[in-house]
Amino acid sequence: MESFPVVNMELLKTEQRAATMETIKNACENWGFFEVVNHGICHELLDTVEKLTKGHYKKCMEQRFKEMVASKGLEAVQTEIKDLDWESTFFLKHLPVSNISEVPDLEHEYRKIMKEFAEKLEKLAEQLLDLLCENLGLEQGYLKKAFYGSKGPTFGTKVSNYPPCPKPDLIKGLRAHTDAGGIILLFQDDKVSGLQLLKDDKWIDVPPMRHSIVINLGDQLEVITNGKYKSVEHRVIAQPDGNRMSLASFYNPGSDAVIYPAPELLEKENKVIYPKFVFEDYMKLYAGLKFQAKEPRFEAMKAVENTVNAAPIATV
């Protein structure tokens, strides 16, 4: 069986660049996921983010989660729960406007380190988008411009903890879904596993690796590539032991960005499969249908695409 794709980004500066680009291409076409190491974000920063995230959960969120579990009687459930996830989360917005200073209960050091972490991830996201452009034969900067809208991309981090679950066979950590947005960068626990992706109708573990960043592609990249790259269904399995940390950062189009298949890719295929739409409209639809198949979402956007106008995307 194929092993989960791991990309050593340092090799992009060596004679192994072509082989590394091929690994990225294969991962985007056949997995929708890959893991990057030697990505330029220093290990000390990642260790601090992990320590402060786990400390914040213990201090500010663990008791709230226990109270929620007790109030809903989740420890005693006898049948599968399909409308709830076994996770404790909060969300940080970075772009176009940061909310880090306004989120309650965060210590000053944590706010500061998460701001630095977000800046590093933003640069990594844009570097990866340009690598995707290179593999697709698109001009450098095309995907960043496609996401830009009038105010730049939307970028934020979902900070999650998945506590030990007494009924992991009946409650998912996070139910199966594809991600609505652009490119997702995940810094996950390297000791407690749980993330799985669907490949060839089988659920495959995404291996926890210390100091790696897991990359996955969202629905918008599937549209822009006209299906050459696919967003892939994934889920989190709750674990009976251990608290799993997950920081998923979503580099998404701006709310008013118009998303549509790249014309350069259509010239090679002569077949338009995917619709044109405003990203915010897609997100409104996704909000109610996150845990359902993506294909009906694309069909629903096709029904309204005649009302959408888009100027050509300039990359210089």
Salt bridges, closest charged atoms under 4 A:
GLU2 OE1 - LYS199 NZ 3.47
GLU29 OE2 - LYS25 NZ 3.45
GLU29 OE2 - LYS228 NZ 3.61
ASP47 OD1 - ARG210 NH2 3.21
ASP47 OD1 - HIS211 NE2 2.75
GLU50 OE2 - LYS54 NZ 2.81
GLU62 OE2 - LYS58 NZ 3.22
GLU80 OE2 - LYS172 NZ 3.81
ASP85 OD1 - ARG175 NE 2.88
GLU87 OE1 - LYS158 NZ 3.21
ASP105 OD2 - ARG64 NH2 2.70
GLU107 OE2 - LYS59 NZ 2.76
GLU119 OE2 - LYS115 NZ 3.36
GLU126 OE1 - LYS144 NZ 3.48
GLU134 OE1 - ARG17 NH2 2.55
ASP179 OD1 - HIS177 NE2 3.27
ASP179 OD2 - HIS234 NE2 3.26
ASP189 OD2 - LYS54 NZ 3.03
ASP190 OD1 - LYS191 NZ 3.56
ASP190 OD2 - ARG210 NH1 3.75
ASP200 OD2 - LYS199 NZ 3.30
ASP219 OD2 - ARG297 NH2 2.89
GLU222 OE1 - LYS294 NZ 2.63
GLU299 OE2 - LYS302 NZ 3.45
